[in-house]
Amino acid sequence: METSHPDISIRRQCELLSLPRSSLYYQAAPESAENLELMKLIDEQYTATPFYGSRRMMIWLGQQGRIVNRKRVIRLMQKLGLQAIYPKPNLSRSNKEHEVYPYLLRDVPIERVGQVWSSDITYIRMRLGFVYLTAVLDWFSRYVLSWRLSISLEGSFCKDSLNQALQFGRPEIFNTDQGAQYTSSGFTEILKEHGIQNSMDGRGRALDNVFVERLWRSVKWEEVYLRDYGSAAEARSGLRSYFRFYNYDRPHQSLGYRTPAEVFGVCR
């Protein structure tokens, strides 16, 4: 981001990077280089073993030659929004003043495109920090309808992703977790305006949104962990290429080795 670019305004730069303008002024407390390296290790191991809590993670780090105390591991896991037992990053913090909706999908067979869409947030590591990624996914086809990056967890990037996805039509049900980004009136009103039923995961039930969890694993193992993003712009460019590959070129065993785009019914 260049604050004094001669031709492109700050507003336009934010639009090109799909970043909320207000996030430009967000200043997080910097982590040391050692902590950033530990966070990368913790994130990668958590993706492989989501049942690891702080104690097991501390032991695993020691096996890698990184001797750190448990208190530090707990803080770094909290910084990443990771919790043990259930394979779900807890990045979306709840707001008790917001309305929470029931989970509508228990034992419901997923039989068609547009029946259920869902969204979530995950952490994307970079060389000297991290950004947050949200995406909207069609459950039946696994097609990624939209995605956005943000350097903060303010809710506008989730709303932007939802509005972009709605250009494809509207689902019958939209499922999320109970985080403040998704329970905010700004987000839920969009769903109401389009006549979409709002479904929310039960507390501590990561598998209620299992298809997005599988997407995050694919994104990290097949793209993020193979790169070394130096900036949000590099992350956005890499993820843009990956999601194009994921939608149009990557066959899925669960789809009979068809691509999400084939099942969803869209052309490149």
Secondary structure, DSSP 8 states (H G I E B T S, - for coil): --TT-SSS-HHHHHHHHT--GGGGG-------HHHHHHHHHHHHHHHH-TT--HHHHHHHHHHTT----HHHHHHHHHHHT--SSSS----S---TTS-------TT----STTSEEEEEEEEEEETTEEEEEEEEEETTT--EEEEEEESS--THHHHHHHHHHGGG---SEEEE-S-HHHHSHHHHHHHHHTT-EEEE--TT-GGGGHHHHHHHHHHHHHTGGG----SHHHHHHHHHHHHHHHHHT--BGGGTSB-HHHHHT---
